[in-house]
């Protein structure tokens, strides 16, 4: 059983809608600081759907901000818009 997969096809958008609310609720429950800064790219992808190889995410009570370099501007806008992330 030898199946071939198209490894050049882009990944479909990851549906992450509501995950930011889960993180905010956990921060509030723990009485955490005003913001959470996320450096781990796996966690950034889980929260936003962003698949780039460089970025930092700031999660606040009222917003999420993804900071990345210019190489990922268009990619970040597209992936965050299609993933349902509230960023």
N, C-alpha and C positions, 0 to 999 in steps of 0.2 A: 504494500500500500504506500506508494510514493506520490504524495500530493505536492503540487507546486503552489506557492503563494507569491503574489506580487508584492515584493518587499519595497518597491518604490512608491506605492500608493500612500497618500497621507493618512494619518490616523484620523478617525472620525472625531468630532468634538466630544469631549467628555462632559456629561451632564453633571454639573456641580451645584446646581441651584439649591439653596438652603443650607449649604455647608458653612457658609460664613455666619449664619444665624446660630448654628450649633456651637461654633467657636466662641462667638460673643456671649452666648448664654453660659458657657463653661467659665469664661473669664469673669463674668458678673457673679456667678455662684461662688467662685473662689476669692472674690474681692480683689482681683488682680489690678494691675496698673492701668493707666489710661490707654495703653497701646501694646500690641504684641508685634514683635519684629520677627519675621520668618525668613531664614536664610536657606534652609534645606529645600532643594529643588523638587524633591518628591512631595513635600508638604505644600509647596507653592502650587504644584500641578493638582494636587488633591483639592485645594481650596479654590483654584481659579480656572483650571484647564490649560494653563500656559505651559508649553512644552519646550521653551527655549533653554539654553544652557547657561544663562546668566540672569540673575534677577534677585530682588529682595522685595518682600511683601510686608506692608505695614497695615495691620488690622486695628482699627479704632472702633469705638462704639457706633459711629455713624457712617463710616466709610472704610473701604480698603483701597490702598494705593500700591500699585505694582511699579517698582523702580527698576528699569533695565536700560541697557545702552541702546544707541540708535540702530543697531543691527536688527533689533527685535521690535521696533515701533509698530510696524504694520502687522506683524504676526501677533503681537500682544493685543492690539485692538481687535483683530479678527477673532482670536481664540476666546478672549474674555466676552465679546459680544455674543458669540455662538454657544458659549458654554452655560449661559445663564448666571454667571458670576455677577454679584453686585459690587462691581469695582469701579 
